[in-house]
């Protein structure tokens, strides 16, 4: 190494940002989506009792924000045709928020009838994906939300929003982050308390995530948005680390990595909740989740669905030191 190179290296070190662990939040909130986003794509029908078992296991693991179903027409998502019965038969707990997707005013009526305290609305950041998903333009979808969000808020129901294809669209390619921020601001102005930003096809990289999160932090406080990252290409945790470093406090995940979007080719697998919790606990970030019980919830999901699930910690288990065999 030359003297000039050494001087550059020292200067770079002096200008380097604080270590990652010095900047992450002390605690984060995990929004569990497996009962809805995870199960909606399963071709084999999941019985009601199986869904109840899964949700009970998730609550037992310490998850306190769980999206349980969608009040969409059974014609479009047959797997969730039991939405009312499921919501009615789950025990109410003051410390657990159960939510459901509501695509229209009729969906809101159904959610209110079963007493849910939170709902979610959804749209895409790209016109092509939005039309594939809900058969409407983005502006028309936002007009529909004006028939959902204000009435829900008047009824005392919280509303969360999803924006899909933020990192890129399978039909259009790149998506302008400025467009996403504009959509999110309209959703918040309408009455949504939080906007979940989706990497629907799992193409995000850390630099891209940094740019997107920085744009959002310039426009709103971190509690106003969450990250919903798919692990299709193995980059979800790397992108979550960027979000953590910048102060994001809310992340969506699905136990054992189950789920994906039926209108996004190649979007196989949500961020596995166990993988996220394992990493966060190793960094000293509080989640309120018991990892052992969460792994058991993943086992319940696998039993209910009837096939192996891809979550890495789900398959490997938690790390524990093994005793060496004694010589006899």
C-alpha positions as CSV (number, residue, x, y, z in Angstrom):
1,X,0.0,0.0,0.0
2,X,1.4,3.4,-0.9
3,X,1.4,6.4,1.5
4,X,-1.3,8.1,-0.6
5,X,-3.5,5.1,-0.5
6,X,-3.1,4.9,3.3
7,X,-4.0,8.5,3.6
8,X,-7.1,8.0,1.5
9,X,-8.1,5.0,3.6
10,X,-7.7,7.0,6.9
11,X,-9.8,9.8,5.4
12,X,-12.5,7.4,4.3
13,X,-12.6,5.9,7.8
14,X,-12.9,9.3,9.4
15,X,-15.8,10.2,7.1
16,X,-17.5,6.9,7.5
17,X,-21.0,6.8,9.1
18,X,-21.7,5.5,12.5
19,X,-21.8,1.7,12.8
20,X,-25.1,0.1,11.8
21,X,-26.0,-1.1,15.4
22,X,-25.7,2.5,16.7
23,X,-28.5,3.6,14.4
24,X,-31.2,1.0,14.5
25,X,-34.4,1.5,16.5
26,X,-34.5,-0.2,19.9
27,X,-37.8,-1.9,18.9
28,X,-39.8,-2.6,15.8
29,X,-43.3,-3.7,15.1
30,X,-44.0,-6.8,12.9
31,X,-47.2,-6.9,10.8
32,X,-47.9,-10.6,10.2
33,X,-49.6,-11.3,6.9
34,X,-49.5,-15.1,6.5
35,X,-53.2,-15.9,7.2
36,X,-54.2,-13.6,4.2
37,X,-51.2,-12.9,1.9
38,X,-49.7,-16.3,2.7
39,X,-52.8,-18.5,2.3
40,X,-54.5,-16.7,-0.6
41,X,-52.4,-18.4,-3.3
42,X,-52.8,-22.0,-2.0
43,X,-54.6,-24.1,-4.5
44,X,-55.8,-26.7,-1.9
45,X,-58.5,-25.3,0.3
46,X,-57.4,-24.7,3.9
47,X,-60.2,-25.6,6.4
48,X,-61.5,-23.0,8.7
49,X,-60.1,-24.8,11.8
50,X,-56.6,-24.8,10.2
51,X,-56.7,-21.0,9.8
52,X,-57.8,-20.6,13.4
53,X,-55.0,-22.9,14.6
54,X,-52.4,-20.8,12.6
55,X,-53.7,-17.5,13.9
56,X,-53.8,-18.8,17.5
57,X,-50.2,-20.0,17.2
58,X,-49.1,-16.6,15.8
59,X,-50.8,-14.8,18.8
60,X,-49.2,-17.2,21.2
61,X,-45.8,-16.4,19.7
62,X,-46.3,-12.7,20.6
63,X,-47.4,-11.2,17.2
64,X,-49.9,-8.4,17.9
65,X,-50.8,-7.2,14.4
66,X,-52.2,-9.9,12.2
67,X,-53.9,-9.7,8.8
68,X,-56.4,-12.6,8.9
69,X,-58.3,-12.5,5.6
70,X,-59.8,-10.4,2.8
71,X,-63.4,-9.4,2.2
72,X,-63.0,-9.9,-1.5
73,X,-65.5,-11.8,-3.7
74,X,-65.0,-15.6,-3.3
75,X,-65.1,-15.7,-7.2
76,X,-61.7,-14.0,-7.2
77,X,-60.1,-15.6,-4.1
78,X,-62.0,-18.8,-3.2
79,X,-59.5,-19.6,-0.5
80,X,-60.9,-16.7,1.6
81,X,-64.6,-17.4,1.1
82,X,-64.9,-18.0,4.9
83,X,-63.8,-14.5,5.8
84,X,-66.9,-13.7,7.9
85,X,-67.0,-17.0,9.7
86,X,-63.2,-16.8,10.5
87,X,-63.4,-13.3,11.9
88,X,-66.5,-14.0,14.0
89,X,-65.0,-17.1,15.5
90,X,-61.6,-15.7,16.6
91,X,-61.4,-14.7,20.2
92,X,-61.2,-10.9,20.8
93,X,-58.2,-9.6,22.6
94,X,-57.5,-6.0,23.5
95,X,-53.8,-6.4,22.9
96,X,-54.1,-8.0,19.4
97,X,-55.2,-6.1,16.3
98,X,-56.8,-8.3,13.6
99,X,-57.3,-6.8,10.2
100,X,-58.6,-7.7,6.8
101,X,-58.3,-6.4,3.2
102,X,-61.4,-4.5,2.0
103,X,-61.3,-3.8,-1.8
104,X,-64.6,-1.8,-1.9
105,X,-67.5,-0.5,0.1
106,X,-69.1,-3.9,0.3
107,X,-65.9,-5.3,1.8
108,X,-66.0,-2.5,4.4
109,X,-69.6,-3.4,5.3
110,X,-68.6,-7.0,5.8
111,X,-65.7,-6.0,8.0
112,X,-67.8,-3.7,10.2
113,X,-70.5,-6.4,10.5
114,X,-68.0,-8.8,12.2
115,X,-66.5,-6.0,14.4
116,X,-63.0,-5.7,13.1
117,X,-61.1,-2.7,14.4
118,X,-58.7,-2.3,11.5
119,X,-58.9,-2.8,7.7
120,X,-56.5,-2.5,4.8
121,X,-56.8,-1.1,1.3
122,X,-54.5,-1.9,-1.6
123,X,-53.3,-0.6,-4.9
124,X,-50.2,-0.7,-7.1
125,X,-47.6,2.0,-7.9
126,X,-47.7,0.9,-11.6
127,X,-50.8,1.3,-13.8
128,X,-50.3,-2.1,-15.5
129,X,-50.1,-4.1,-12.3
130,X,-53.0,-2.2,-10.8
131,X,-55.1,-3.1,-13.8
132,X,-54.0,-6.7,-13.6
133,X,-54.8,-6.8,-9.8
134,X,-58.0,-4.8,-9.5
135,X,-59.0,-4.0,-13.1
136,X,-58.9,-0.2,-12.5
137,X,-56.5,2.7,-13.0
138,X,-54.7,4.1,-10.0
139,X,-56.9,7.2,-10.0
140,X,-60.1,5.1,-10.2
141,X,-58.8,3.0,-7.3
142,X,-58.1,6.0,-5.1
143,X,-61.7,7.2,-5.9
144,X,-63.0,3.9,-4.6
145,X,-61.0,4.4,-1.5
146,X,-62.9,7.6,-0.8
147,X,-65.9,5.3,-0.3
148,X,-64.0,3.1,2.1
149,X,-61.5,5.1,4.2
150,X,-63.6,8.0,5.5
151,X,-66.6,5.8,6.4
152,X,-64.2,3.4,8.2
153,X,-62.6,6.2,10.2
154,X,-66.0,7.6,11.1
155,X,-66.9,4.1,12.5
156,X,-63.7,4.1,14.6
157,X,-61.9,1.6,12.4
158,X,-58.2,2.2,11.6
159,X,-57.1,1.9,8.0
160,X,-53.8,0.8,6.6
161,X,-52.8,0.8,3.0
162,X,-50.6,-1.3,0.7
163,X,-48.8,0.0,-2.3
164,X,-47.4,-2.8,-4.5
165,X,-44.6,-2.8,-7.1
166,X,-42.7,0.1,-5.5
167,X,-39.3,-1.4,-6.4
168,X,-40.4,-2.4,-9.9
169,X,-43.3,-3.8,-11.9
170,X,-43.3,-7.2,-13.8
171,X,-45.1,-5.4,-16.7
172,X,-43.6,-1.9,-16.7
173,X,-40.2,-2.3,-15.2
174,X,-38.9,0.7,-13.2
175,X,-41.3,2.7,-11.1
176,X,-40.6,6.4,-10.3
177,X,-40.3,6.7,-6.5
178,X,-41.7,10.2,-6.7
179,X,-45.0,8.7,-8.0
180,X,-45.0,6.3,-5.0
181,X,-44.5,9.1,-2.6
182,X,-47.4,11.0,-4.2
183,X,-49.7,8.0,-3.9
184,X,-48.7,7.5,-0.3
185,X,-49.4,11.1,0.5
186,X,-52.8,10.9,-1.0
187,X,-53.6,7.8,1.0
188,X,-52.5,9.4,4.3
189,X,-54.5,12.5,3.4
190,X,-57.5,10.2,2.9
191,X,-57.1,8.9,6.4
192,X,-54.8,5.9,6.3
193,X,-52.5,5.7,9.3
194,X,-49.7,3.8,7.6
195,X,-48.7,2.9,4.0
196,X,-46.9,-0.5,3.5
197,X,-44.4,-0.3,0.6
198,X,-44.2,-3.5,-1.3
199,X,-41.3,-5.1,-3.2
200,X,-43.9,-7.3,-4.9
201,X,-41.5,-9.3,-7.1
202,X,-38.5,-9.2,-4.9
203,X,-36.1,-7.3,-7.1
204,X,-35.0,-4.6,-4.6
205,X,-31.3,-4.0,-3.8
206,X,-29.8,-2.1,-0.8
207,X,-28.9,1.0,-2.8
208,X,-32.4,1.2,-4.4
209,X,-34.0,0.6,-0.9
210,X,-31.8,3.4,0.5
211,X,-33.0,5.8,-2.2
212,X,-36.7,4.9,-1.7
213,X,-36.6,5.1,2.1
214,X,-34.8,8.4,2.0
215,X,-37.4,9.9,-0.3
216,X,-40.1,8.8,2.1
217,X,-38.3,10.1,5.1
218,X,-38.0,13.5,3.3
219,X,-41.8,13.4,2.9
220,X,-43.1,11.9,6.2
221,X,-42.1,10.5,9.6
222,X,-41.0,6.8,9.6
223,X,-44.1,5.6,11.5
224,X,-46.2,6.5,8.5
225,X,-44.7,3.8,6.3
226,X,-43.7,0.2,6.5
227,X,-41.7,-2.2,4.3
228,X,-43.3,-5.3,2.8
229,X,-40.4,-7.1,1.1
230,X,-40.5,-10.4,-0.8
231,X,-37.4,-12.6,-0.7
232,X,-37.7,-13.9,-4.2
233,X,-34.0,-13.2,-5.0
234,X,-32.6,-13.5,-1.4
235,X,-32.2,-9.7,-0.8
236,X,-35.1,-9.0,1.6
237,X,-33.0,-9.0,4.8
238,X,-30.3,-6.9,3.2
239,X,-33.0,-4.3,2.3
240,X,-34.5,-4.5,5.8
241,X,-31.0,-3.7,7.2
242,X,-31.0,-0.5,5.2
243,X,-34.5,0.4,6.4
244,X,-33.4,-0.3,10.0
245,X,-30.3,1.9,9.6
246,X,-32.5,4.8,8.3
247,X,-35.0,4.4,11.2
248,X,-37.9,2.3,9.7
249,X,-39.8,0.7,12.6
250,X,-42.5,-1.3,10.9
251,X,-42.0,-4.5,8.7
252,X,-44.4,-6.9,7.2
253,X,-43.6,-10.6,7.2
254,X,-45.2,-14.1,6.7
255,X,-44.5,-17.0,8.9
256,X,-42.2,-19.6,7.3
257,X,-42.1,-17.4,4.2
258,X,-45.4,-18.5,2.8
259,X,-47.2,-16.4,0.1
260,X,-46.7,-14.3,-2.9
261,X,-48.8,-12.2,-5.4
262,X,-51.0,-14.1,-7.9
263,X,-50.7,-11.1,-10.3
264,X,-46.9,-10.8,-10.2
265,X,-45.1,-13.5,-12.1
266,X,-42.1,-14.9,-10.2
267,X,-43.1,-13.3,-6.8
268,X,-42.5,-16.4,-4.8
269,X,-42.4,-15.9,-1.1
270,X,-42.8,-13.2,1.5
271,X,-40.1,-12.3,4.0
272,X,-40.2,-15.1,6.5
273,X,-41.1,-13.8,10.0
274,X,-38.7,-16.2,11.7
275,X,-35.8,-15.0,9.6
276,X,-36.6,-11.4,10.4
277,X,-37.0,-12.0,14.1
278,X,-33.8,-14.1,14.3
279,X,-31.8,-11.3,12.7
280,X,-33.5,-8.5,14.8
281,X,-32.9,-10.4,18.1
282,X,-29.3,-11.0,17.2
283,X,-29.0,-7.2,16.7
284,X,-30.6,-6.4,20.1
285,X,-33.8,-5.1,18.5
286,X,-36.9,-5.8,20.6
287,X,-39.9,-7.4,18.7
288,X,-42.0,-8.8,21.5
289,X,-42.0,-12.2,19.7
290,X,-40.9,-15.5,21.1
291,X,-38.7,-17.1,18.4
292,X,-39.2,-20.7,19.6
293,X,-43.0,-20.3,19.6
294,X,-42.8,-18.5,16.2
295,X,-41.0,-21.5,14.8
296,X,-43.7,-23.7,16.2
297,X,-46.3,-21.4,14.4
298,X,-44.4,-22.1,11.2
299,X,-44.7,-25.8,11.9
300,X,-48.5,-25.3,12.3
301,X,-48.5,-23.4,8.9
302,X,-46.7,-26.3,7.3
303,X,-49.2,-28.8,8.7
304,X,-52.2,-26.7,7.7
305,X,-50.9,-26.1,4.2
306,X,-49.6,-29.6,3.7
307,X,-46.3,-28.9,2.0
308,X,-42.7,-27.8,3.0
309,X,-42.4,-24.1,3.5
310,X,-39.2,-22.1,2.5
311,X,-38.3,-20.0,5.6
312,X,-34.7,-20.5,6.4
313,X,-35.0,-20.4,10.2
314,X,-38.2,-22.4,10.0
315,X,-36.1,-25.2,8.4
316,X,-32.9,-24.8,10.3
317,X,-34.3,-23.9,13.7
318,X,-32.8,-21.5,16.3
319,X,-29.1,-21.6,17.0
320,X,-28.2,-23.6,20.1
321,X,-24.8,-24.8,21.3
322,X,-24.5,-28.6,21.1
323,X,-22.8,-30.6,23.8
324,X,-19.9,-32.6,22.6
325,X,-20.4,-36.3,23.2
326,X,-18.6,-37.6,26.2
327,X,-16.2,-40.5,25.9
328,X,-17.3,-43.6,27.8
